[in-house]
Amino acid sequence: MKVHELLTIPELEGMNLIAGSAGKEREVEAVNMMDAPDIIHFLHQNEFLVTTAYHLKDDPLLLAELINAMAAQGCAGLGIKTRRYLHEVPKEVIQLADKLDFPIIELPLELSLGEVVNHSLKAILDKQAGELALVLETHREFTKTILRGKGIELLLQDLSSLIHQPVQLLDQHFKPIYQTGGNSNKLVQLEGLPLPSAQASSIAFSVRAAKQTCTIFPVPIGEKKIGYLLILGDLEQSDRLAYLTIEQAVNVISFTLMKEHALRQKDRSIRNDFFLHFLDGTFTTQEEIIGRASEFSLKNDQKYICAAGKVDGDDHLPTFTKYHEKVDDIYDFIEGEVSQLSPSVHFFTKGRTCILLFEITEEISDPGNYTVSLLGQLQKRVMRYYHNTVSFGLSNLSHSFLQIKNAEKEAMDALSQGKRSKKTEYIQTYQTKDVIEILRLIPRDDLKNFYTFALSGFIGTKLEEEQSLLETLSVYLETHCQISETAKRLFVHRNTVVYRIEKCEEILGKSLKDPETTLQIRMALRIQPLLNG
């Protein structure tokens, strides 16, 4: 209840605001009655004090000290029963109250302080009860809107009408889920703003560029995820009813989003299980595969390109758990980004890797550039929101879903090829490895003999030293014998590369400037994965 509303209570007719009229909008949450000299130590914010000023009758100017202290404490106002002990309020006190916007109300002589307190508290409680009843009714209406299947959009429209302000609902990445008021309300940029946590209530801020005041409320949408309800426009902190209405909307929206999040997680798990069983060859017939795939909108006669993605820098994160949490967040983000694309992009996860199936329609003239462009945009957005890089391996075009098993292998192979080259944030397109396919036809013993011959001298060295030298040698040959690029990819000084290459030549007893030697070594390095497989 506001101070000026106290003056409208019928039972308190005769009360008169004699000073501090500019503070009549102050909130009154409680009423107190005291005549002790140390009153101020027992008062609280938004409390209205009534007094006969008995202890001030001999020195009325002490009233100024009381008003200064009450104003500093954030009290609502002071009611004085004049013509009892204090016949009039000194002009100096009136002037001070006007300066501080601190309301002083003259109480009728015929009303006792007890009556003033009782009637005031009754009016405050009646108003709070009315607000509570209205809020409960609002909560019921919001809940009915959701239960009738009308969705969050209609709920937000109702909320906007009730508080007379446009609203936006944002996900955890600040992307709008819905906003009222059409396209005229541009999305407020929240990057860099210290947003409230799930346990906080709200924060208000001003957007200088848009010359607009906004208030943002956290909306829990998952175990560790929160969205945001953004109110565009002035929302007075003293408007208790508006805040209570918004809180009810937040509660209903939060429950609805949690439910939708749980359903999406379950749906993803089911889709993922099907895809992994398909890759593992669990299904026995093509008809069964095609039938099950159609349940997830995967058409067999559709062309696809498969991309395998992985978050870079897992070795630099503090713990394995932290890495998994970050990967899960990034993959959730990627899934949300591609879910709205047309033609459709189907999202799956396989261990630490995410799998994207891009539908390729006749309208897409260059499928390779189309998918590379989309993946590049994803990489930029992941870096923008998470300051983390993601790399992708890309398959060739598949002409049916049944060919996806081979496409997934191509994408994973391309991803591994980029990683072996010590690159990050790359998009590696699969290249048919004719040499590997030919090598697979050679007996294992012959491959092992060739590998031992080509890399003679390395066998028998310390394992750690051998791996370091072979890794340097592999990247050196991969970069066409460029010292600087090799150092860059290995994150070492170029002199270290020079030393390691010289060490390799010393161990091999051959010069790496000899084309025949480098060919043998490149072949041996290609053979190494086959021997370890």
ZIRA-V901243 format. One record per helix or strand of 2 or more residues. SS is the DSSP state (2 for helix, 1 for strand). FROM is the first residue (numbers start at 0). TO is the last residue. If there is no record, write none. Layout:
# ZIRA-V901243
((SS & FROM & TO) (SS & FROM & TO))
This chain:
# ZIRA-V901243
((2 & 2 & 5) (2 & 9 & 11) (1 & 15 & 18) (2 & 20 & 22) (1 & 29 & 32) (2 & 38 & 41) (1 & 46 & 50) (2 & 53 & 55) (2 & 61 & 72) (1 & 76 & 79) (2 & 90 & 99) (1 & 102 & 105) (2 & 112 & 146) (2 & 150 & 162) (1 & 165 & 169) (1 & 175 & 178) (2 & 181 & 183) (1 & 201 & 206) (1 & 211 & 219) (1 & 225 & 231) (2 & 239 & 279) (2 & 285 & 293) (1 & 302 & 310) (2 & 313 & 315) (2 & 319 & 337) (1 & 344 & 349) (1 & 352 & 359) (2 & 366 & 385) (1 & 389 & 397) (2 & 400 & 419) (1 & 426 & 428) (2 & 433 & 439) (2 & 443 & 453) (2 & 462 & 477) (2 & 482 & 489) (2 & 493 & 507) (2 & 514 & 531))
